[in-house]
Amino acid sequence: MPEAPYNRSWLFHEQQDVGLAAEAVKLARVFADMKFVRAANPDSEWLRDWSRYVDYNARTRHTLDGLLLAYAITPGPGGEPHGFDRARTIAGQLEVFTLASPALECQVFEHPTQAGGQGYIIAFSGFASDLMATVAWALPTICFAYQADEETPTDRRSLEEFVRKFAPAQDALRDLDESLASHLRLSEAGDARLQAPISILPAHDEGSRAACATFLLAHEFSHVTQGDFDTEAMRPDVPPQNFLADLPDEIRREVEADCAAFTLTMNALIVRDGEDPRIPDFRALKKAQLPLRPSRFPRKRRRQEQAQEDARMLMNCVNHATEACLSFYAVTELLSAVARHRGDEAQALRFGKVSERRDAVRGYMQWIREGLEETWGVSMWHPEEARRWAHLDRHIDHLSRTLVPTLGHAPPPRPPGVPDTFRRGTARS
């Protein structure tokens, strides 16, 4: 009997549960929206060709491996890394598939492993990830465009300079709004007659796409590793001095997952950066930031140059992780406005609850980035960051008031039911 098709793990194939991986591909077929698939691929034969689902899922499965690697080196509650033994155990209990539909929420399903233990399969929303990546990539443009409100021309020459400076950013902002509107209209109608959503992401840009996909998957990954789906697990009490101590349990679990997702995303991007991934020498990096001029000795100068290259790479990865987290909240706030406009108060409330934890997670991100300067010797936080975040909030509020009312009223497509052999885990925003 031929082996069922599945996505092979490139790092943890020895620990991978092949049966669980094959079930993930079957679920991908169950949840595929054929109208959506045919709109995106008119000539495809997805119903007959299982390899289509394996190919469609390859990038997300690769992202899961990167998260497992990052999890192994990321410190746990006690300060020590989780370790590769723990990562290998999780690798045999967790799989993922990408939803071939305009579904906007990820889900987690429970399914037994071949060994009889508890396994989990994450249904990953590639559509939500694309929305996040669009916002993340445009974040510098949003911030630059909103600086126009802070600069007031006083004469004709200043006005001309003002127009030259900000007009391109305003045009780019309109392109962003058009792209977001095209995504939201497709998610609302789910109609094969609609054109594919307009993308403003450059074909060669992998930074925003990779960061947003990693963060969105890391959120569900963190719920699994923290035991949030295990009803018999006893969660430890939060110390009173912890910034989460005063939050209700449900919100605290979500904030913990978001904070863990930010750290995992940052570490996953660092270990995966470039064609030859490696972990930077942080001790050398911290020393190399001290001299103000290059060394006269070639070997020491090469070490300095490598450390400076590592510093730029780390800054880039931290910025991408931050932008992914910011775009996650921006998109959920926008989706809450869309649901409210459609009259779906339950979904609006579910997405709106995500915004309730935004400030707590932003405080955590700022704390982490300020602490990295002491750890790495590289400045990762600037006061301007808070202004950039406020500019993003202003634009999302603007879209909620102006763009959302222009969308149709058709309800979003609902995924098919889950087979009786599967038990749905608790949905997480």
C-alpha positions, 0 to 999 in steps of 0.5 A, a space after each residue: 500500500 503506498 504511503 499517504 502523502 505528507 510534508 516531511 520535516 527537514 530538521 526533525 524527520 526522525 521524530 516526526 509522526 508520519 501518521 499525524 503529518 498525513 492527517 494534516 494533508 487530509 485536513 487541508 483537503 477537507 478545509 479547502 474552499 474550491 471556489 477560492 482555489 479555482 479563483 486563484 488557480 483556474 487550471 489546477 486539479 486540486 480535487 484529484 492531485 494530493 501533491 497540490 496540498 503538499 506543495 501548498 503547505 511546504 513553506 508553512 511546514 518549513 516555518 514550523 521547523 524553524 519555530 522548533 529550532 528557535 524554541 530549543 534555544 529560547 529560555 523558558 520560565 526558569 531562564 534556561 533554554 527549553 532544550 533540543 530534547 523538549 523540541 524533539 518531543 514536540 516535533 512528534 506531537 505537532 503538525 500544521 497545514 495551510 488553509 486553502 481558503 480566505 479563512 481569517 482565523 487559525 485553529 488547533 485540532 486534537 488528534 492522537 499520534 501513532 504512539 497513542 499520545 495526544 497530538 495537535 494539528 494547526 490550521 494556519 490562515 495564509 490569508 490572514 498572514 498575507 494581510 499582516 505582511 501587507 501592513 508590516 511591509 507598508 509600516 515605514 510608509 505609514 509612519 512617514 506619511 503621517 509625519 505630514 501632520 507634524 510639519 506645517 509649511 509657512 511659505 510657498 517654497 516650504 509648501 513645494 518642498 512639503 509636497 515633493 517630500 510627502 506626495 509619494 508617501 501619500 500615493 503609496 498609502 492609497 496603494 496600501 488601502 486599495 490592497 487591503 480593500 481587495 483582500 477584505 472584499 475577497 474574504 467577505 464574498 469568497 466568490 470565484 468571480 472576484 479577482 485575486 487580491 491586489 498585492 503591494 509586496 515586492 516579489 523578492 521581499 521575504 522579510 515581511 512575509 516570513 516574519 508575519 507567517 512565523 508570528 501567526 504560527 508561533 501564537 498557536 505553537 505557544 498555546 500548544 507548548 504552554 498546555 493551554 489545550 490540556 484541560 488536566 494541566 495545572 498552570 503555575 501561579 503567576 508571581 505578584 511582581 509579574 506584569 501579567 498578575 492582575 489580568 484575568 486568566 483567559 486574557 493572561 494566557 493570550 498575552 503570554 502566547 503573544 509575548 512568547 510568539 514575539 520572542 520565538 519569531 525574533 529567534 527564528 528569524 535570527 537562526 534562519 537569516 541568510 543562505 548560511 544560517 548561524 547564531 552570532 557570537 554575542 560576546 564578540 558582538 558586544 566587544 566589537 561595538 566599543 571601538 570607534 574606529 577599525 583596528 589596524 590589525 587585519 584579524 581583529 578588523 575582520 572580527 569587528 566587521 563580522 560583528 557589525 554585520 551581525 548587529 545589522 542582521 539582529 536589528 533587521 530581525 528584531 524590527 521584522 518581529 516587531 512589525 509582525 506583532 504590530 500588524 497582527 493587532 492592526 489586522 485584528 482591529 480592522 477585522 473587528 470593524 468589518 465584522 461589526 459593519 456586517 452585523 456579526 457582533 460575536 465575531 466583532 467581539 472576538 476580534 475586539 478582545 485581541 485589542 485589549 491585550 495590545 498595550 500589555 504586549 507592546 510594553 513587553 516588546 519595549 522591555 525586551 528591546 531595551 534589555 537587548 542593548 545590555 545583552 548584545 551591546 546593540 541599541 534596539 529601542 529608540 523613543 521614535 518607536 512609540 510615535 511610529 506605533 501611534 501612527 499605525 493606530 491612527 491609520 487603522 482607525 482611519 480605515 475602520 471609519 472610511 474603508 470598511 463602510 465601502 465593503 459589501 454585506 455578504 457574510 464570509 464563507 464558513 469552512 466545511 464541518 470537521 470529520 467525526 474522527 477529529 475533536 476541535 480544540 479551543 479556538 484561539 484568536 
